[in-house]
Amino acid sequence: MTHRRALGAALVSLVAANAAAQSGPGLGEPIAPGDLAVYAPNSNGVGHIVMIHHVDPDGTARTIEASPSGGVHIGAVEWDRVTSIKRPENP
């Protein structure tokens, strides 16, 4: 395993652990609509970026995303693929 892959695997594990608590861009800060979640590449080598659309009352984070096969739709965050969460700065 290359250093880069080992680091990537460690990052994915760390993010997955943090994602279980659904913490956002700041330590302990909850995710919020407009936050961006970066997905690790899938088996075809394709990564993805999704935007947090809303958080259900039960705490489930929902995304709005677009893909050629699925069009634009609202779905749940795939926490096992999240490598980072970013909050865009307001201008």
Secondary structure by P-SEA (a helix, b strand, c coil): ccaaaaaaaaaaaaaaaaaaacccccccccccccbbbbbcccccccccccccccccccbbbbbbbccccccbbbbccccccccbbbbbbcc
